[in-house]
Amino acid sequence: MEHRWSRRNPVCLDAFVFHHRSGLIPANILDISPEGVFIAVEHPALPTRAMVEVSFALEIGGKQTIQQMQAFVIHRSRNGYGLMFKDFRRGAFQALAATHSAA
């Protein structure tokens, strides 16, 4: 069961999800919070409770940086997956929120 401590903010961001059995999966991050993300994928293939790595690029101060965060698959729907971050990384979340609030 998913328990959110904070509100998810809508975004539209290209990403990749890596799972050791499914490989590298292109995805779109549709919303984010400090605790996790909801991603849309074209071909669902991730089992619930699986550990994955989410990677996405952000432009910070005119320089593109790659953010990588480990997460657990919490739930699956027809539209995608809810992922909960294994470790909260404030810097990545703040950079993402700042990038998308300016847009």
MOPAC internal coordinates of N, CA, C and O (Angstrom, degrees):
PM7 1SCF
backbone

  N    0.0000 0     0.00 0     0.00 0    0    0    0
  C    1.4389 1     0.00 0     0.00 0    1    0    0
  C    1.5256 1   108.82 1     0.00 0    2    1    0
  O    1.2310 1   120.84 1   -40.23 1    3    2    1
  N    1.3068 1   116.00 1   139.77 1    3    2    1
  C    1.4540 1   121.61 1  -177.86 1    5    3    2
  C    1.5227 1   110.09 1   -92.09 1    6    5    3
  O    1.2310 1   120.78 1   -44.20 1    7    6    5
  N    1.3208 1   116.12 1   135.80 1    7    6    5
  C    1.4623 1   122.07 1   177.38 1    9    7    6
  C    1.5207 1   107.65 1  -126.67 1   10    9    7
  O    1.2310 1   120.68 1   -67.43 1   11   10    9
  N    1.3223 1   116.31 1   112.57 1   11   10    9
  C    1.4595 1   120.03 1  -179.98 1   13   11   10
  C    1.5087 1   109.86 1   -95.06 1   14   13   11
  O    1.2310 1   120.75 1   -44.58 1   15   14   13
  N    1.3234 1   116.17 1   135.42 1   15   14   13
  C    1.4559 1   121.89 1   176.66 1   17   15   14
  C    1.5153 1   111.30 1   -97.05 1   18   17   15
  O    1.2310 1   120.49 1   159.93 1   19   18   17
  N    1.3194 1   116.66 1   -20.07 1   19   18   17
  C    1.4555 1   120.07 1  -179.83 1   21   19   18
  C    1.5230 1   109.69 1  -142.66 1   22   21   19
  O    1.2310 1   121.36 1   -16.59 1   23   22   21
  N    1.3085 1   115.00 1   163.41 1   23   22   21
  C    1.4551 1   122.17 1  -177.66 1   25   23   22
  C    1.5267 1   111.08 1   -71.73 1   26   25   23
  O    1.2310 1   120.92 1   -37.04 1   27   26   25
  N    1.3189 1   115.86 1   142.96 1   27   26   25
  C    1.4670 1   119.84 1   174.44 1   29   27   26
  C    1.5170 1   109.40 1   -86.39 1   30   29   27
  O    1.2310 1   121.16 1   -39.88 1   31   30   29
  N    1.3194 1   115.39 1   140.12 1   31   30   29
  C    1.4682 1   121.97 1  -179.69 1   33   31   30
  C    1.5190 1   109.57 1  -104.21 1   34   33   31
  O    1.2310 1   120.08 1   -48.09 1   35   34   33
  N    1.3392 1   117.45 1   131.91 1   35   34   33
  C    1.4653 1   119.35 1   179.96 1   37   35   34
  C    1.5245 1   111.75 1   -68.15 1   38   37   35
  O    1.2310 1   120.78 1   -42.31 1   39   38   37
  N    1.3263 1   116.11 1   137.69 1   39   38   37
  C    1.4631 1   123.80 1   175.73 1   41   39   38
  C    1.5269 1   107.47 1  -144.17 1   42   41   39
  O    1.2310 1   120.76 1    -9.58 1   43   42   41
  N    1.2839 1   116.15 1   170.42 1   43   42   41
  C    1.4677 1   121.59 1   171.82 1   45   43   42
  C    1.5207 1   105.46 1  -139.21 1   46   45   43
  O    1.2310 1   121.30 1   -76.14 1   47   46   45
  N    1.3344 1   115.12 1   103.86 1   47   46   45
  C    1.4554 1   119.93 1  -171.77 1   49   47   46
  C    1.5210 1   109.71 1  -141.60 1   50   49   47
  O    1.2310 1   120.83 1   -51.36 1   51   50   49
  N    1.3259 1   116.03 1   128.64 1   51   50   49
  C    1.4614 1   120.27 1   175.22 1   53   51   50
  C    1.5184 1   109.67 1   -69.20 1   54   53   51
  O    1.2310 1   120.94 1   -38.07 1   55   54   53
  N    1.3308 1   115.81 1   141.93 1   55   54   53
  C    1.4565 1   121.01 1  -178.53 1   57   55   54
  C    1.5167 1   109.40 1  -150.83 1   58   57   55
  O    1.2310 1   121.32 1    -7.24 1   59   58   57
  N    1.3210 1   115.08 1   172.76 1   59   58   57
  C    1.4533 1   122.38 1   170.90 1   61   59   58
  C    1.5155 1   107.37 1  -129.58 1   62   61   59
  O    1.2310 1   121.09 1   -37.01 1   63   62   61
  N    1.3270 1   115.51 1   142.99 1   63   62   61
  C    1.4506 1   121.89 1   176.04 1   65   63   62
  C    1.5180 1   106.74 1  -118.62 1   66   65   63
  O    1.2310 1   120.71 1   -50.44 1   67   66   65
  N    1.3322 1   116.24 1   129.56 1   67   66   65
  C    1.4566 1   120.14 1   177.59 1   69   67   66
  C    1.5162 1   108.96 1  -110.78 1   70   69   67
  O    1.2310 1   121.33 1   -50.16 1   71   70   69
  N    1.3402 1   115.07 1   129.84 1   71   70   69
  C    1.4614 1   122.81 1   173.46 1   73   71   70
  C    1.5166 1   106.64 1  -129.23 1   74   73   71
  O    1.2310 1   120.08 1   -43.44 1   75   74   73
  N    1.3207 1   117.46 1   136.56 1   75   74   73
  C    1.4641 1   120.63 1  -171.78 1   77   75   74
  C    1.5305 1   113.21 1   -59.08 1   78   77   75
  O    1.2310 1   119.07 1   151.37 1   79   78   77
  N    1.3167 1   119.37 1   -28.63 1   79   78   77
  C    1.4789 1   120.53 1   178.33 1   81   79   78
  C    1.5203 1   113.31 1   -94.67 1   82   81   79
  O    1.2310 1   120.39 1   147.80 1   83   82   81
  N    1.3132 1   116.85 1   -32.20 1   83   82   81
  C    1.4711 1   120.86 1  -176.19 1   85   83   82
  C    1.5161 1   112.78 1   -91.76 1   86   85   83
  O    1.2310 1   120.21 1   163.63 1   87   86   85
  N    1.3334 1   117.21 1   -16.37 1   87   86   85
  C    1.4563 1   120.57 1  -179.08 1   89   87   86
  C    1.5174 1   112.04 1    82.44 1   90   89   87
  O    1.2310 1   120.79 1    26.64 1   91   90   89
  N    1.3266 1   116.10 1  -153.36 1   91   90   89
  C    1.4580 1   123.44 1  -177.69 1   93   91   90
  C    1.5245 1   108.90 1   -91.00 1   94   93   91
  O    1.2310 1   120.48 1   -56.15 1   95   94   93
  N    1.3295 1   116.68 1   123.85 1   95   94   93
  C    1.4645 1   122.58 1  -175.28 1   97   95   94
  C    1.5233 1   108.82 1  -119.42 1   98   97   95
  O    1.2310 1   119.40 1   -58.03 1   99   98   97
  N    1.3455 1   118.75 1   121.97 1   99   98   97
  C    1.4646 1   120.06 1   173.75 1  101   99   98
  C    1.5330 1   109.41 1   -65.64 1  102  101   99
  O    1.2310 1   120.82 1   -38.54 1  103  102  101
  N    1.3326 1   116.04 1   141.46 1  103  102  101
  C    1.4608 1   120.61 1  -177.52 1  105  103  102
  C    1.5252 1   109.73 1  -147.93 1  106  105  103
  O    1.2310 1   121.21 1   -13.22 1  107  106  105
  N    1.3155 1   115.29 1   166.78 1  107  106  105
  C    1.4589 1   122.58 1   171.93 1  109  107  106
  C    1.5177 1   107.62 1  -123.85 1  110  109  107
  O    1.2310 1   120.61 1   -52.86 1  111  110  109
  N    1.3251 1   116.43 1   127.14 1  111  110  109
  C    1.4592 1   120.05 1   174.24 1  113  111  110
  C    1.5229 1   106.77 1   -81.61 1  114  113  111
  O    1.2310 1   120.85 1   -57.21 1  115  114  113
  N    1.3359 1   115.98 1   122.79 1  115  114  113
  C    1.4597 1   121.21 1  -177.47 1  117  115  114
  C    1.5213 1   113.05 1  -100.75 1  118  117  115
  O    1.2310 1   120.36 1   150.96 1  119  118  117
  N    1.3267 1   116.92 1   -29.04 1  119  118  117
  C    1.4583 1   120.24 1   172.70 1  121  119  118
  C    1.5142 1   109.58 1  -153.56 1  122  121  119
  O    1.2310 1   121.69 1   -20.86 1  123  122  121
  N    1.3369 1   114.37 1   159.14 1  123  122  121
  C    1.4643 1   119.63 1  -175.45 1  125  123  122
  C    1.5225 1   110.09 1  -146.54 1  126  125  123
  O    1.2310 1   121.23 1   -30.72 1  127  126  125
  N    1.3085 1   115.25 1   149.28 1  127  126  125
  C    1.4601 1   123.53 1   171.15 1  129  127  126
  C    1.5225 1   106.41 1  -140.21 1  130  129  127
  O    1.2310 1   119.74 1    -5.98 1  131  130  129
  N    1.3211 1   118.10 1   174.02 1  131  130  129
  C    1.4663 1   118.36 1   176.50 1  133  131  130
  C    1.5308 1   112.69 1   -61.46 1  134  133  131
  O    1.2310 1   120.08 1   157.07 1  135  134  133
  N    1.3450 1   117.44 1   -22.93 1  135  134  133
  C    1.4549 1   120.81 1  -177.27 1  137  135  134
  C    1.5218 1   114.24 1   -91.23 1  138  137  135
  O    1.2310 1   119.55 1   158.16 1  139  138  137
  N    1.3371 1   118.47 1   -21.84 1  139  138  137
  C    1.4574 1   118.52 1  -176.66 1  141  139  138
  C    1.5131 1   113.88 1   178.21 1  142  141  139
  O    1.2310 1   121.77 1    10.49 1  143  142  141
  N    1.3349 1   114.22 1  -169.51 1  143  142  141
  C    1.4617 1   121.92 1  -178.54 1  145  143  142
  C    1.5211 1   109.52 1  -139.59 1  146  145  143
  O    1.2310 1   121.48 1   -18.61 1  147  146  145
  N    1.3392 1   114.77 1   161.39 1  147  146  145
  C    1.4575 1   120.48 1   166.83 1  149  147  146
  C    1.5140 1   105.89 1  -113.90 1  150  149  147
  O    1.2310 1   120.41 1   -52.60 1  151  150  149
  N    1.3311 1   116.83 1   127.40 1  151  150  149
  C    1.4597 1   121.16 1  -177.96 1  153  151  150
  C    1.5137 1   110.43 1  -118.41 1  154  153  151
  O    1.2310 1   121.24 1   -32.53 1  155  154  153
  N    1.3159 1   115.24 1   147.47 1  155  154  153
  C    1.4559 1   122.20 1   171.97 1  157  155  154
  C    1.5200 1   107.54 1  -106.62 1  158  157  155
  O    1.2310 1   120.71 1   -44.60 1  159  158  157
  N    1.3315 1   116.25 1   135.40 1  159  158  157
  C    1.4599 1   121.51 1   176.87 1  161  159  158
  C    1.5160 1   108.06 1  -130.61 1  162  161  159
  O    1.2310 1   120.92 1   -29.49 1  163  162  161
  N    1.3231 1   115.85 1   150.51 1  163  162  161
  C    1.4650 1   120.34 1  -177.94 1  165  163  162
  C    1.5198 1   111.88 1   -72.93 1  166  165  163
  O    1.2310 1   120.33 1   138.70 1  167  166  165
  N    1.3143 1   116.97 1   -41.30 1  167  166  165
  C    1.4680 1   121.25 1  -178.14 1  169  167  166
  C    1.5249 1   109.51 1  -124.06 1  170  169  167
  O    1.2310 1   120.11 1   -86.64 1  171  170  169
  N    1.3338 1   117.39 1    93.36 1  171  170  169
  C    1.4720 1   119.43 1  -178.49 1  173  171  170
  C    1.5291 1   111.79 1   -57.81 1  174  173  171
  O    1.2310 1   120.93 1   -46.36 1  175  174  173
  N    1.3233 1   115.83 1   133.64 1  175  174  173
  C    1.4610 1   119.81 1  -179.44 1  177  175  174
  C    1.5240 1   112.55 1  -153.04 1  178  177  175
  O    1.2310 1   119.74 1  -165.30 1  179  178  177
  N    1.3191 1   118.11 1    14.70 1  179  178  177
  C    1.4588 1   120.53 1  -175.14 1  181  179  178
  C    1.5275 1   111.17 1  -103.20 1  182  181  179
  O    1.2310 1   120.03 1   -49.95 1  183  182  181
  N    1.3239 1   117.55 1   130.05 1  183  182  181
  C    1.4689 1   119.82 1   177.38 1  185  183  182
  C    1.5358 1   111.02 1   -78.55 1  186  185  183
  O    1.2310 1   120.67 1   -32.25 1  187  186  185
  N    1.3137 1   116.33 1   147.75 1  187  186  185
  C    1.4589 1   121.56 1   174.80 1  189  187  186
  C    1.5219 1   109.22 1   -59.94 1  190  189  187
  O    1.2310 1   120.48 1   -37.75 1  191  190  189
  N    1.3101 1   116.69 1   142.25 1  191  190  189
  C    1.4696 1   126.69 1  -178.77 1  193  191  190
  C    1.5292 1   113.67 1    75.94 1  194  193  191
  O    1.2310 1   119.79 1  -177.36 1  195  194  193
  N    1.3103 1   118.01 1     2.64 1  195  194  193
  C    1.4668 1   120.35 1   178.95 1  197  195  194
  C    1.5269 1   110.33 1   -71.02 1  198  197  195
  O    1.2310 1   121.02 1   -32.20 1  199  198  197
  N    1.3247 1   115.65 1   147.80 1  199  198  197
  C    1.4599 1   121.83 1   173.27 1  201  199  198
  C    1.5201 1   107.26 1   -89.48 1  202  201  199
  O    1.2310 1   120.16 1   -49.78 1  203  202  201
  N    1.3395 1   117.30 1   130.22 1  203  202  201
  C    1.4565 1   122.76 1   179.17 1  205  203  202
  C    1.5276 1   108.91 1  -132.47 1  206  205  203
  O    1.2310 1   121.13 1   -12.38 1  207  206  205
  N    1.3256 1   115.45 1   167.62 1  207  206  205
  C    1.4577 1   121.01 1   172.61 1  209  207  206
  C    1.5191 1   108.09 1  -120.03 1  210  209  207
  O    1.2310 1   120.61 1   -53.41 1  211  210  209
  N    1.3190 1   116.45 1   126.59 1  211  210  209
  C    1.4593 1   122.82 1   179.90 1  213  211  210
  C    1.5251 1   107.46 1  -102.42 1  214  213  211
  O    1.2310 1   120.54 1   -51.53 1  215  214  213
  N    1.3334 1   116.57 1   128.47 1  215  214  213
  C    1.4696 1   121.90 1   179.53 1  217  215  214
  C    1.5168 1   109.38 1  -124.77 1  218  217  215
  O    1.2310 1   120.88 1   -43.76 1  219  218  217
  N    1.3363 1   115.91 1   136.24 1  219  218  217
  C    1.4604 1   120.22 1   176.98 1  221  219  218
  C    1.5199 1   108.60 1  -152.46 1  222  221  219
  O    1.2310 1   120.88 1   -23.22 1  223  222  221
  N    1.3087 1   115.93 1   156.78 1  223  222  221
  C    1.4672 1   121.36 1  -178.57 1  225  223  222
  C    1.5214 1   109.59 1  -103.43 1  226  225  223
  O    1.2310 1   121.01 1   -40.22 1  227  226  225
  N    1.3252 1   115.67 1   139.78 1  227  226  225
  C    1.4582 1   122.61 1   175.29 1  229  227  226
  C    1.5104 1   109.19 1  -129.54 1  230  229  227
  O    1.2310 1   120.95 1   -34.13 1  231  230  229
  N    1.3336 1   115.79 1   145.87 1  231  230  229
  C    1.4566 1   119.93 1   172.95 1  233  231  230
  C    1.5202 1   107.71 1   -97.64 1  234  233  231
  O    1.2310 1   121.01 1   -62.77 1  235  234  233
  N    1.3103 1   115.66 1   117.23 1  235  234  233
  C    1.4572 1   121.76 1  -178.52 1  237  235  234
  C    1.5184 1   107.95 1  -123.85 1  238  237  235
  O    1.2310 1   120.68 1   -63.33 1  239  238  237
  N    1.3251 1   116.30 1   116.67 1  239  238  237
  C    1.4674 1   120.27 1  -179.65 1  241  239  238
  C    1.5111 1   113.06 1    61.09 1  242  241  239
  O    1.2310 1   120.28 1  -144.25 1  243  242  241
  N    1.3283 1   117.06 1    35.75 1  243  242  241
  C    1.4538 1   121.23 1   179.58 1  245  243  242
  C    1.5184 1   114.77 1    79.80 1  246  245  243
  O    1.2310 1   120.39 1  -177.05 1  247  246  245
  N    1.3313 1   116.86 1     2.95 1  247  246  245
  C    1.4633 1   121.30 1  -179.07 1  249  247  246
  C    1.5250 1   109.38 1  -120.60 1  250  249  247
  O    1.2310 1   120.85 1   -47.34 1  251  250  249
  N    1.3166 1   115.98 1   132.66 1  251  250  249
  C    1.4586 1   120.17 1  -179.81 1  253  251  250
  C    1.5324 1   110.01 1   -81.87 1  254  253  251
  O    1.2310 1   120.85 1   -50.18 1  255  254  253
  N    1.3322 1   115.98 1   129.82 1  255  254  253
  C    1.4571 1   121.51 1   178.46 1  257  255  254
  C    1.5214 1   109.40 1  -125.49 1  258  257  255
  O    1.2310 1   121.02 1   -33.06 1  259  258  257
  N    1.3062 1   115.65 1   146.94 1  259  258  257
  C    1.4591 1   121.96 1   177.67 1  261  259  258
  C    1.5234 1   108.60 1   -97.56 1  262  261  259
  O    1.2310 1   120.98 1   -52.61 1  263  262  261
  N    1.3162 1   115.73 1   127.39 1  263  262  261
  C    1.4637 1   121.78 1   176.76 1  265  263  262
  C    1.5292 1   107.88 1  -106.36 1  266  265  263
  O    1.2310 1   120.24 1   -45.17 1  267  266  265
  N    1.3149 1   117.14 1   134.83 1  267  266  265
  C    1.4621 1   121.96 1   177.87 1  269  267  266
  C    1.5161 1   107.96 1  -130.80 1  270  269  267
  O    1.2310 1   121.24 1   -51.71 1  271  270  269
  N    1.3276 1   115.23 1   128.29 1  271  270  269
  C    1.4522 1   120.36 1  -177.91 1  273  271  270
  C    1.5193 1   109.82 1  -136.56 1  274  273  271
  O    1.2310 1   120.52 1   -45.63 1  275  274  273
  N    1.3185 1   116.60 1   134.37 1  275  274  273
  C    1.4585 1   120.57 1   175.37 1  277  275  274
  C    1.5186 1   108.90 1   -82.03 1  278  277  275
  O    1.2310 1   121.29 1   -35.36 1  279  278  277
  N    1.3365 1   115.14 1   144.64 1  279  278  277
  C    1.4669 1   120.30 1  -177.78 1  281  279  278
  C    1.5248 1   109.80 1  -150.69 1  282  281  279
  O    1.2310 1   121.56 1   -19.71 1  283  282  281
  N    1.3225 1   114.62 1   160.29 1  283  282  281
  C    1.4570 1   121.96 1   174.20 1  285  283  282
  C    1.5243 1   108.78 1  -105.49 1  286  285  283
  O    1.2310 1   120.42 1   -37.81 1  287  286  285
  N    1.3284 1   116.80 1   142.19 1  287  286  285
  C    1.4636 1   121.17 1   173.04 1  289  287  286
  C    1.5240 1   106.69 1   -76.63 1  290  289  287
  O    1.2310 1   120.57 1   -64.30 1  291  290  289
  N    1.3252 1   116.52 1   115.70 1  291  290  289
  C    1.4623 1   121.78 1  -176.83 1  293  291  290
  C    1.5216 1   111.27 1   -94.56 1  294  293  291
  O    1.2310 1   120.65 1   135.72 1  295  294  293
  N    1.3266 1   116.37 1   -44.28 1  295  294  293
  C    1.4683 1   118.76 1   177.87 1  297  295  294
  C    1.5213 1   110.43 1  -150.05 1  298  297  295
  O    1.2310 1   121.71 1   -20.15 1  299  298  297
  N    1.3154 1   114.33 1   159.85 1  299  298  297
  C    1.4599 1   122.50 1  -179.34 1  301  299  298
  C    1.5207 1   108.53 1  -126.43 1  302  301  299
  O    1.2310 1   120.68 1   -41.09 1  303  302  301
  N    1.3159 1   116.31 1   138.91 1  303  302  301
  C    1.4615 1   121.35 1   174.87 1  305  303  302
  C    1.5258 1   108.42 1  -134.08 1  306  305  303
  O    1.2310 1   120.57 1    -1.03 1  307  306  305
  N    1.3037 1   116.52 1   178.97 1  307  306  305
  C    1.4754 1   119.65 1   177.81 1  309  307  306
  C    1.5165 1   110.69 1   -63.03 1  310  309  307
  O    1.2310 1   120.33 1   152.89 1  311  310  309
  N    1.3231 1   116.98 1   -27.11 1  311  310  309
  C    1.4622 1   121.40 1  -175.37 1  313  311  310
  C    1.5227 1   114.37 1   -90.58 1  314  313  311
  O    1.2310 1   119.85 1   165.65 1  315  314  313
  N    1.3254 1   117.89 1   -14.35 1  315  314  313
  C    1.4555 1   119.19 1  -178.82 1  317  315  314
  C    1.5154 1   112.54 1   154.95 1  318  317  315
  O    1.2310 1   121.28 1    32.04 1  319  318  317
  N    1.3414 1   115.15 1  -147.96 1  319  318  317
  C    1.4580 1   121.82 1  -173.31 1  321  319  318
  C    1.5199 1   111.24 1  -132.08 1  322  321  319
  O    1.2310 1   121.34 1   -37.13 1  323  322  321
  N    1.3163 1   115.05 1   142.87 1  323  322  321
  C    1.4542 1   121.76 1   168.58 1  325  323  322
  C    1.5127 1   107.78 1   -95.46 1  326  325  323
  O    1.2310 1   120.25 1   -55.63 1  327  326  325
  N    1.3290 1   117.12 1   124.37 1  327  326  325
  C    1.4582 1   122.35 1  -179.18 1  329  327  326
  C    1.5190 1   109.52 1  -116.55 1  330  329  327
  O    1.2310 1   120.47 1   -40.78 1  331  330  329
  N    1.3139 1   116.71 1   139.22 1  331  330  329
  C    1.4643 1   122.32 1   175.94 1  333  331  330
  C    1.5270 1   107.77 1  -110.83 1  334  333  331
  O    1.2310 1   120.74 1   -53.78 1  335  334  333
  N    1.3370 1   116.20 1   126.22 1  335  334  333
  C    1.4575 1   120.24 1  -179.44 1  337  335  334
  C    1.5159 1   110.75 1   -63.03 1  338  337  335
  O    1.2310 1   121.18 1   -40.27 1  339  338  337
  N    1.3256 1   115.36 1   139.73 1  339  338  337
  C    1.4683 1   120.70 1   176.22 1  341  339  338
  C    1.5228 1   109.76 1   -69.30 1  342  341  339
  O    1.2310 1   120.53 1   132.96 1  343  342  341
  N    1.3147 1   116.59 1   -47.04 1  343  342  341
  C    1.4610 1   122.91 1   178.95 1  345  343  342
  C    1.5146 1   108.42 1  -126.98 1  346  345  343
  O    1.2310 1   120.75 1   -49.75 1  347  346  345
  N    1.3103 1   116.17 1   130.25 1  347  346  345
  C    1.4607 1   120.59 1   177.20 1  349  347  346
  C    1.5182 1   109.38 1   -73.65 1  350  349  347
  O    1.2310 1   120.65 1   -54.27 1  351  350  349
  N    1.3362 1   116.36 1   125.73 1  351  350  349
  C    1.4633 1   121.68 1   177.17 1  353  351  350
  C    1.5248 1   108.04 1  -117.42 1  354  353  351
  O    1.2310 1   121.22 1   -84.34 1  355  354  353
  N    1.3149 1   115.28 1    95.66 1  355  354  353
  C    1.4640 1   122.11 1  -174.39 1  357  355  354
  C    1.5323 1   111.97 1   -54.38 1  358  357  355
  O    1.2310 1   119.90 1   138.66 1  359  358  357
  N    1.3186 1   117.79 1   -41.34 1  359  358  357
  C    1.4637 1   120.92 1  -177.74 1  361  359  358
  C    1.5131 1   112.76 1   -60.26 1  362  361  359
  O    1.2310 1   120.05 1   135.72 1  363  362  361
  N    1.3125 1   117.51 1   -44.28 1  363  362  361
  C    1.4703 1   120.93 1  -179.93 1  365  363  362
  C    1.5164 1   110.72 1   -65.47 1  366  365  363
  O    1.2310 1   120.46 1   136.19 1  367  366  365
  N    1.3303 1   116.72 1   -43.81 1  367  366  365
  C    1.4583 1   119.71 1  -179.58 1  369  367  366
  C    1.5324 1   110.68 1   -66.21 1  370  369  367
  O    1.2310 1   119.60 1   135.11 1  371  370  369
  N    1.3204 1   118.37 1   -44.89 1  371  370  369
  C    1.4534 1   120.83 1  -179.63 1  373  371  370
  C    1.5209 1   111.71 1   -63.10 1  374  373  371
  O    1.2310 1   120.04 1   140.57 1  375  374  373
  N    1.3244 1   117.52 1   -39.43 1  375  374  373
  C    1.4693 1   120.79 1   177.98 1  377  375  374
  C    1.5198 1   110.14 1   -64.77 1  378  377  375
  O    1.2310 1   120.37 1   137.26 1  379  378  377
  N    1.3127 1   116.90 1   -42.74 1  379  378  377
  C    1.4660 1   120.61 1   178.87 1  381  379  378
  C    1.5188 1   110.93 1   -64.69 1  382  381  379
  O    1.2310 1   120.07 1   134.02 1  383  382  381
  N    1.3229 1   117.47 1   -45.98 1  383  382  381
  C    1.4693 1   120.90 1  -179.93 1  385  383  382
  C    1.5247 1   110.81 1   -62.54 1  386  385  383
  O    1.2310 1   119.80 1   137.83 1  387  386  385
  N    1.3311 1   117.98 1   -42.17 1  387  386  385
  C    1.4532 1   121.51 1   179.90 1  389  387  386
  C    1.5232 1   111.69 1   -65.68 1  390  389  387
  O    1.2310 1   120.57 1   139.15 1  391  390  389
  N    1.3201 1   116.51 1   -40.85 1  391  390  389
  C    1.4639 1   121.72 1   179.18 1  393  391  390
  C    1.5127 1   111.17 1   -61.24 1  394  393  391
  O    1.2310 1   120.67 1   137.15 1  395  394  393
  N    1.3328 1   116.32 1   -42.85 1  395  394  393
  C    1.4633 1   119.60 1  -175.18 1  397  395  394
  C    1.5216 1   113.62 1   -87.73 1  398  397  395
  O    1.2310 1   119.07 1   161.23 1  399  398  397
  N    1.3128 1   119.38 1   -18.77 1  399  398  397
  C    1.4575 1   119.66 1   175.99 1  401  399  398
  C    1.5261 1   110.00 1   -78.63 1  402  401  399
  O    1.2310 1   120.43 1   155.19 1  403  402  401
  N    1.3397 1   116.78 1   -24.81 1  403  402  401
  C    1.4658 1   121.45 1   178.07 1  405  403  402
  C    1.5132 1   111.88 1   -77.98 1  406  405  403
  O    1.2310 1   120.27 1   159.23 1  407  406  405
  N    1.3386 1   117.09 1   -20.77 1  407  406  405
  C    1.4689 1   120.76 1  -176.12 1  409  407  406
  C    1.5070 1   111.86 1   -79.70 1  410  409  407
  O    1.2310 1   120.10 1   180.00 1  411  410  409

